[in-house]
Amino acid sequence: STIEFTGALHATIVKQVLLKNPSNNTLAYSAILVGRDANDFSLSKGNTITIPPMRQGFVNVEFTIRFLRPAEAVLILISNKVDGVDGATLTFSLKSEVKNIEPLGIIRCRSPCYEL
């Protein structure tokens, strides 16, 4: 599935990915960001996620919109064996879109338009 980061230029956006564990065993995942703009995305709570049995966990993905062009990356969650149980590898497409541009400030100045 795709996770979209939309907002104003220079805005920092945090999205949560909900992971559910319907089994009776603990699941653990290692998170990796790959792709052209992977360095612009970050995992604010670290790269390791542990989900207790019959519970749910979250992965926080943070992104600051720095460019007008769309940013793209992939979040890969690779299962680590816990109690001899492996979970499925999960992938999420990360994409950004600039919705508006707000000025950081306004500077007023006077200058002649033309001089001989």
PyMOL commands that set and color helices and strands:
alter all, ss='L'
color gray80, all
select helices_A, chain A and resi 38-40
alter helices_A, ss='H'
color red, helices_A
select strands_A, chain A and resi 2-8+12-20+27-34+41-43+48-51+56-64+72-80+90-100
alter strands_A, ss='S'
color yellow, strands_A
deselect
rebuild
show_as cartoon
